[in-house]
């Protein structure tokens, strides 16, 4: 971590209530360690056997 604040922008919610619910879910995921940052990095691994 660089100590910089992380921001994620999402839009397209029909109502304010819908948007606020999505924010609550995002905060929960970050706090519980469930959030996985989207990336274009390719994971290359092979199963042995």
NUVO-536711 format. One line per 5 residues: number of its first residue (from 1); their letters; for each residue x, y, z of C-alpha. Coordinates in steps of 0.1 Angstrom, whole numbers, padded with zeros to 4 digits. Layout:
N
NUM) a) X Y Z | ...
//
This chain:
49
1) xxxxx) 0000 0000 0000 | 0012 0035 -0008 | -0010 0051 0019 | -0030 0068 -0008 | -0068 0068 -0006
6) xxxxx) -0085 0042 -0028 | -0115 0054 -0048 | -0139 0034 -0069 | -0164 0051 -0092 | -0197 0033 -0100
11) xxxxx) -0228 0048 -0116 | -0260 0039 -0133 | -0282 0034 -0103 | -0319 0041 -0108 | -0325 0055 -0073
16) xxxxx) -0303 0071 -0046 | -0314 0043 -0023 | -0300 0017 -0048 | -0267 0036 -0050 | -0264 0038 -0012
21) xxxxx) -0270 0001 -0009 | -0242 -0006 -0033 | -0219 0016 -0013 | -0228 -0003 0019 | -0220 -0036 0002
26) xxxxx) -0186 -0023 -0011 | -0177 -0010 0024 | -0186 -0044 0039 | -0165 -0062 0013 | -0134 -0040 0020
31) xxxxx) -0138 -0043 0058 | -0141 -0082 0057 | -0113 -0086 0032 | -0136 -0098 0004 | -0129 -0070 -0021
36) xxxxx) -0107 -0080 -0050 | -0094 -0051 -0072 | -0102 -0056 -0109 | -0070 -0060 -0130 | -0060 -0068 -0165
41) xxxxx) -0031 -0089 -0152 | -0030 -0124 -0165 | -0024 -0152 -0141 | -0003 -0180 -0156 | -0001 -0212 -0137
46) xxxx) -0003 -0249 -0144 | -0016 -0278 -0124 | 0009 -0306 -0119 | -0002 -0342 -0122
//
